[in-house]
Amino acid sequence: EAFFHPIPSHHEPLHQLYMSTATTGEATGEIRASLKKMRGVSISVEFRPEHTLDSNEMEILSQELRKAKSASIWTSDIHAIEYFSREQSTARGNFPGPCPVVFTGNDIKSAVESGATAVLLNAGDANDADLEIVVDVIYKVESAKEMNNLIASGFDYAFFLSESMDNNELAKILELTPQSSVLISSLSSMQEESAEIPRAKELAAFSSELGTKVSGVLMTKACVGDAEDLKYVHFVTEQINKKSSSTFSMTGLTGATNGHFGSEISGGNQSAKWRRKE
């Protein structure tokens, strides 16, 4: 199942609607501030609802994702953008602060007007001189060639890498990318034997000779509007940046109490089973 809806190139005069250009990518700097950590990798989540949530449910989910240390929330749902952005704005000046809300769909104009913090664009859109926006821009990159073209155009802010990218291509991209750039790699959620956990740690360990690293991971379809949304987000945020050990602990969540977690520990990582995948 495709994560992102097709993102069309935009040739309409968007400069009449927005002010700061997508060629630089950094309008507010919120993506860099939230997704680039000193140690480990940031963990963002995708919200892809399987049914309609009411406004109260959306606000509670937004609040709890922030408390669960989600670095950002990604979605193609315009209504979710509006609810999440409004709720996240109430956390300004508090700790934890607001999570950036990233739009991954087609209607960029509506998403920006609804409060999106950032938008995801295809690499080909970087050549569109008419594309101007007032939010941070993340470009989806499929190859080292696309990365090289973007860097040459002057864009070096934030990049999204698909899960299918192999390690050799990733290494090439890291060599091309400045240390200051934000690199986000996607991972499918709720994999067999929690395979996303060791893969995220593997991605975090990659580094170029100049020290460029993967900044964060996006857990695709982590939240769908069911009872396991927050349990899963707590699980991955605890596990991915945890050092390997022979013991396992999770604040407020144990296998004995919720029945979701398996008993096998491999390399210090807890294996988990989810009803959503049954």
WOPECOR-V25616 format. One record per residue. N is the residue number from 1. RES is the residue in one small letter. PSI is psi as a letter, one per 40 degrees, with the letter a starting at -180 (NA if undefined). BURIAL is I if it has 24 or more other C-alpha atoms within 12 Angstrom, else O. D_FIRST is the distance of its C-alpha to the first C-alpha in Angstrom with 1 decimal. Layout:
n=N res=RES psi=PSI burial=BURIAL d_first=D_FIRST
n=N res=RES psi=PSI burial=BURIAL d_first=D_FIRST
This chain:
n=1 res=e psi=h burial=O d_first=0.0
n=2 res=a psi=h burial=O d_first=3.8
n=3 res=f psi=d burial=I d_first=6.4
n=4 res=f psi=i burial=I d_first=9.2
n=5 res=h psi=i burial=O d_first=10.5
n=6 res=p psi=h burial=O d_first=12.7
n=7 res=i psi=h burial=O d_first=15.9
n=8 res=p psi=i burial=O d_first=18.9
n=9 res=s psi=i burial=O d_first=22.2
n=10 res=h psi=h burial=I d_first=24.8
n=11 res=h psi=e burial=O d_first=28.3
n=12 res=e psi=i burial=O d_first=29.8
n=13 res=p psi=g burial=O d_first=32.6
n=14 res=l psi=e burial=I d_first=30.7
n=15 res=h psi=e burial=O d_first=33.7
n=16 res=q psi=e burial=O d_first=35.5
n=17 res=l psi=d burial=O d_first=33.2
n=18 res=y psi=i burial=O d_first=32.6
n=19 res=m psi=d burial=O d_first=35.1
n=20 res=s psi=h burial=O d_first=33.8
n=21 res=t psi=i burial=I d_first=32.1
n=22 res=a psi=e burial=I d_first=28.6
n=23 res=t psi=d burial=I d_first=30.4
n=24 res=t psi=d burial=I d_first=31.5
n=25 res=g psi=d burial=I d_first=28.4
n=26 res=e psi=h burial=I d_first=30.5
n=27 res=a psi=d burial=I d_first=31.7
n=28 res=t psi=d burial=O d_first=32.1
n=29 res=g psi=e burial=I d_first=31.3
n=30 res=e psi=d burial=I d_first=29.4
n=31 res=i psi=d burial=I d_first=26.3
n=32 res=r psi=d burial=I d_first=28.7
n=33 res=a psi=d burial=I d_first=30.7
n=34 res=s psi=d burial=I d_first=28.0
n=35 res=l psi=e burial=I d_first=25.6
n=36 res=k psi=h burial=I d_first=28.3
n=37 res=k psi=i burial=I d_first=30.1
n=38 res=m psi=d burial=O d_first=33.3
n=39 res=r psi=i burial=O d_first=32.1
n=40 res=g psi=a burial=I d_first=28.7
n=41 res=v psi=i burial=I d_first=25.4
n=42 res=s psi=i burial=I d_first=24.3
n=43 res=i psi=h burial=I d_first=21.4
n=44 res=s psi=i burial=I d_first=19.3
n=45 res=v psi=i burial=I d_first=16.7
n=46 res=e psi=h burial=I d_first=13.9
n=47 res=f psi=h burial=I d_first=14.5
n=48 res=r psi=g burial=I d_first=11.8
n=49 res=p psi=h burial=I d_first=14.1
n=50 res=e psi=e burial=O d_first=13.5
n=51 res=h psi=i burial=O d_first=17.0
n=52 res=t psi=h burial=O d_first=19.8
n=53 res=l psi=i burial=O d_first=21.8
n=54 res=d psi=i burial=O d_first=25.4
n=55 res=s psi=d burial=O d_first=27.1
n=56 res=n psi=d burial=O d_first=28.7
n=57 res=e psi=d burial=O d_first=25.6
n=58 res=m psi=d burial=I d_first=24.0
n=59 res=e psi=d burial=I d_first=27.1
n=60 res=i psi=d burial=O d_first=27.4
n=61 res=l psi=d burial=I d_first=23.8
n=62 res=s psi=d burial=I d_first=24.6
n=63 res=q psi=d burial=I d_first=27.9
n=64 res=e psi=d burial=I d_first=26.7
n=65 res=l psi=d burial=I d_first=24.0
n=66 res=r psi=d burial=I d_first=26.9
n=67 res=k psi=d burial=I d_first=29.1
n=68 res=a psi=e burial=I d_first=26.5
n=69 res=k psi=f burial=I d_first=26.8
n=70 res=s psi=h burial=I d_first=23.4
n=71 res=a psi=d burial=I d_first=24.0
n=72 res=s psi=i burial=I d_first=21.9
n=73 res=i psi=h burial=I d_first=19.4
n=74 res=w psi=h burial=I d_first=16.5
n=75 res=t psi=i burial=I d_first=15.0
n=76 res=s psi=e burial=I d_first=14.4
n=77 res=d psi=h burial=I d_first=16.4
n=78 res=i psi=d burial=I d_first=20.0
n=79 res=h psi=d burial=I d_first=21.7
n=80 res=a psi=d burial=I d_first=20.4
n=81 res=i psi=d burial=I d_first=21.7
n=82 res=e psi=d burial=I d_first=25.0
n=83 res=y psi=d burial=I d_first=25.4
n=84 res=f psi=d burial=I d_first=24.3
n=85 res=s psi=d burial=I d_first=26.4
n=86 res=r psi=d burial=I d_first=29.4
n=87 res=e psi=d burial=I d_first=29.3
n=88 res=q psi=d burial=I d_first=28.8
n=89 res=s psi=d burial=I d_first=31.8
n=90 res=t psi=e burial=O d_first=34.0
n=91 res=a psi=e burial=O d_first=33.7
n=92 res=r psi=h burial=O d_first=35.4
n=93 res=g psi=e burial=O d_first=38.4
n=94 res=n psi=i burial=O d_first=37.3
n=95 res=f psi=h burial=O d_first=35.8
n=96 res=p psi=i burial=O d_first=32.9
n=97 res=g psi=a burial=I d_first=32.5
n=98 res=p psi=i burial=I d_first=29.7
n=99 res=c psi=h burial=I d_first=26.1
n=100 res=p psi=i burial=I d_first=24.9
n=101 res=v psi=h burial=I d_first=22.2
n=102 res=v psi=h burial=I d_first=19.8
n=103 res=f psi=h burial=I d_first=18.3
n=104 res=t psi=e burial=I d_first=15.1
n=105 res=g psi=a burial=I d_first=15.1
n=106 res=n psi=d burial=I d_first=17.4
n=107 res=d psi=g burial=I d_first=20.6
n=108 res=i psi=d burial=I d_first=22.2
n=109 res=k psi=d burial=I d_first=25.6
n=110 res=s psi=d burial=I d_first=24.8
n=111 res=a psi=d burial=I d_first=23.0
n=112 res=v psi=d burial=I d_first=26.1
n=113 res=e psi=d burial=I d_first=28.4
n=114 res=s psi=e burial=I d_first=26.6
n=115 res=g psi=e burial=I d_first=27.2
n=116 res=a psi=h burial=I d_first=24.3
n=117 res=t psi=d burial=I d_first=25.6
n=118 res=a psi=i burial=I d_first=23.5
n=119 res=v psi=i burial=I d_first=21.0
n=120 res=l psi=h burial=I d_first=18.4
n=121 res=l psi=i burial=I d_first=19.3
n=122 res=n psi=i burial=I d_first=18.5
n=123 res=a psi=d burial=I d_first=21.3
n=124 res=g psi=d burial=I d_first=22.7
n=125 res=d psi=e burial=I d_first=23.7
n=126 res=a psi=e burial=I d_first=26.3
n=127 res=n psi=e burial=I d_first=28.5
n=128 res=d psi=h burial=O d_first=28.8
n=129 res=a psi=e burial=O d_first=32.2
n=130 res=d psi=e burial=O d_first=31.8
n=131 res=l psi=h burial=I d_first=28.9
n=132 res=e psi=h burial=I d_first=30.6
n=133 res=i psi=i burial=I d_first=29.4
n=134 res=v psi=e burial=I d_first=30.9
n=135 res=v psi=i burial=I d_first=28.1
n=136 res=d psi=i burial=I d_first=26.8
n=137 res=v psi=h burial=I d_first=24.4
n=138 res=i psi=h burial=I d_first=21.7
n=139 res=y psi=h burial=I d_first=20.7
n=140 res=k psi=h burial=I d_first=17.5
n=141 res=v psi=h burial=I d_first=18.8
n=142 res=e psi=e burial=I d_first=17.4
n=143 res=s psi=i burial=I d_first=20.8
n=144 res=a psi=d burial=I d_first=24.4
n=145 res=k psi=d burial=O d_first=25.6
n=146 res=e psi=d burial=I d_first=23.6
n=147 res=m psi=d burial=I d_first=24.9
n=148 res=n psi=d burial=I d_first=28.4
n=149 res=n psi=d burial=I d_first=28.4
n=150 res=l psi=d burial=I d_first=27.4
n=151 res=i psi=d burial=I d_first=30.1
n=152 res=a psi=d burial=O d_first=32.6
n=153 res=s psi=e burial=O d_first=32.0
n=154 res=g psi=e burial=O d_first=33.0
n=155 res=f psi=h burial=I d_first=29.7
n=156 res=d psi=f burial=I d_first=29.4
n=157 res=y psi=c burial=I d_first=28.2
n=158 res=a psi=h burial=I d_first=24.5
n=159 res=f psi=i burial=I d_first=21.6
n=160 res=f psi=h burial=I d_first=17.9
n=161 res=l psi=h burial=I d_first=16.8
n=162 res=s psi=i burial=I d_first=13.3
n=163 res=e psi=d burial=I d_first=12.7
n=164 res=s psi=e burial=O d_first=13.0
n=165 res=m psi=h burial=O d_first=16.5
n=166 res=d psi=i burial=O d_first=19.1
n=167 res=n psi=d burial=O d_first=22.3
n=168 res=n psi=d burial=O d_first=24.6
n=169 res=e psi=d burial=O d_first=22.8
n=170 res=l psi=d burial=I d_first=22.6
n=171 res=a psi=d burial=I d_first=26.4
n=172 res=k psi=d burial=I d_first=27.1
n=173 res=i psi=d burial=I d_first=25.4
n=174 res=l psi=d burial=I d_first=27.4
n=175 res=e psi=d burial=I d_first=30.6
n=176 res=l psi=d burial=I d_first=30.1
n=177 res=t psi=h burial=I d_first=29.2
n=178 res=p psi=i burial=I d_first=32.1
n=179 res=q psi=d burial=I d_first=32.5
n=180 res=s psi=e burial=I d_first=32.3
n=181 res=s psi=i burial=I d_first=28.8
n=182 res=v psi=h burial=I d_first=25.8
n=183 res=l psi=h burial=I d_first=23.0
n=184 res=i psi=h burial=I d_first=19.8
n=185 res=s psi=i burial=I d_first=17.3
n=186 res=s psi=i burial=I d_first=13.8
n=187 res=l psi=h burial=I d_first=13.1
n=188 res=s psi=i burial=I d_first=10.6
n=189 res=s psi=i burial=I d_first=12.6
n=190 res=m psi=f burial=I d_first=14.4
n=191 res=q psi=i burial=I d_first=14.2
n=192 res=e psi=h burial=O d_first=16.6
n=193 res=e psi=f burial=O d_first=20.1
n=194 res=s psi=f burial=I d_first=19.0
n=195 res=a psi=e burial=I d_first=18.3
n=196 res=e psi=d burial=I d_first=17.1
n=197 res=i psi=d burial=I d_first=20.8
n=198 res=p psi=d burial=I d_first=22.5
n=199 res=r psi=d burial=I d_first=20.0
n=200 res=a psi=d burial=I d_first=20.6
n=201 res=k psi=d burial=I d_first=24.3
n=202 res=e psi=d burial=I d_first=24.1
n=203 res=l psi=d burial=I d_first=22.7
n=204 res=a psi=d burial=I d_first=25.4
n=205 res=a psi=e burial=I d_first=28.0
n=206 res=f psi=i burial=I d_first=27.3
n=207 res=s psi=i burial=I d_first=30.0
n=208 res=s psi=i burial=O d_first=31.6
n=209 res=e psi=d burial=O d_first=35.4
n=210 res=l psi=e burial=O d_first=35.7
n=211 res=g psi=e burial=O d_first=33.9
n=212 res=t psi=h burial=I d_first=30.6
n=213 res=k psi=i burial=I d_first=27.9
n=214 res=v psi=h burial=I d_first=24.4
n=215 res=s psi=d burial=I d_first=25.0
n=216 res=g psi=i burial=I d_first=22.1
n=217 res=v psi=i burial=I d_first=18.7
n=218 res=l psi=h burial=I d_first=15.9
n=219 res=m psi=h burial=I d_first=14.3
n=220 res=t psi=i burial=I d_first=10.8
n=221 res=k psi=f burial=I d_first=10.4
n=222 res=a psi=d burial=I d_first=13.9
n=223 res=c psi=h burial=I d_first=15.3
n=224 res=v psi=e burial=I d_first=14.2
n=225 res=g psi=e burial=I d_first=17.8
n=226 res=d psi=a burial=I d_first=18.9
n=227 res=a psi=e burial=O d_first=21.8
n=228 res=e psi=e burial=I d_first=20.1
n=229 res=d psi=d burial=I d_first=18.9
n=230 res=l psi=d burial=I d_first=22.2
n=231 res=k psi=d burial=I d_first=22.9
n=232 res=y psi=d burial=I d_first=19.8
n=233 res=v psi=d burial=I d_first=20.7
n=234 res=h psi=d burial=I d_first=24.3
n=235 res=f psi=d burial=I d_first=23.3
n=236 res=v psi=d burial=I d_first=21.4
n=237 res=t psi=d burial=I d_first=24.0
n=238 res=e psi=d burial=I d_first=26.8
n=239 res=q psi=d burial=I d_first=25.5
n=240 res=i psi=d burial=I d_first=24.2
n=241 res=n psi=e burial=I d_first=27.5
n=242 res=k psi=h burial=I d_first=29.7
n=243 res=k psi=i burial=O d_first=32.1
n=244 res=s psi=h burial=O d_first=31.9
n=245 res=s psi=i burial=O d_first=34.5
n=246 res=s psi=e burial=O d_first=35.5
n=247 res=t psi=i burial=O d_first=35.1
n=248 res=f psi=h burial=I d_first=32.3
n=249 res=s psi=i burial=O d_first=32.7
n=250 res=m psi=h burial=I d_first=30.5
n=251 res=t psi=h burial=O d_first=32.2
n=252 res=g psi=e burial=O d_first=32.2
n=253 res=l psi=h burial=O d_first=29.6
n=254 res=t psi=i burial=O d_first=30.7
n=255 res=g psi=d burial=O d_first=29.5
n=256 res=a psi=d burial=O d_first=32.8
n=257 res=t psi=d burial=O d_first=32.3
n=258 res=n psi=e burial=O d_first=28.7
n=259 res=g psi=e burial=O d_first=27.8
n=260 res=h psi=d burial=I d_first=24.4
n=261 res=f psi=h burial=I d_first=25.4
n=262 res=g psi=i burial=O d_first=26.3
n=263 res=s psi=e burial=O d_first=29.7
n=264 res=e psi=h burial=O d_first=29.0
n=265 res=i psi=h burial=O d_first=29.5
n=266 res=s psi=h burial=O d_first=28.7
n=267 res=g psi=f burial=O d_first=30.1
n=268 res=g psi=e burial=O d_first=30.7
n=269 res=n psi=h burial=I d_first=27.1
n=270 res=q psi=h burial=I d_first=26.5
n=271 res=s psi=i burial=I d_first=23.8
n=272 res=a psi=i burial=I d_first=22.1
n=273 res=k psi=i burial=I d_first=20.6
n=274 res=w psi=h burial=I d_first=18.8
n=275 res=r psi=d burial=O d_first=19.1
n=276 res=r psi=d burial=O d_first=15.7
n=277 res=k psi=e burial=O d_first=14.4
n=278 res=e psi=NA burial=O d_first=17.3
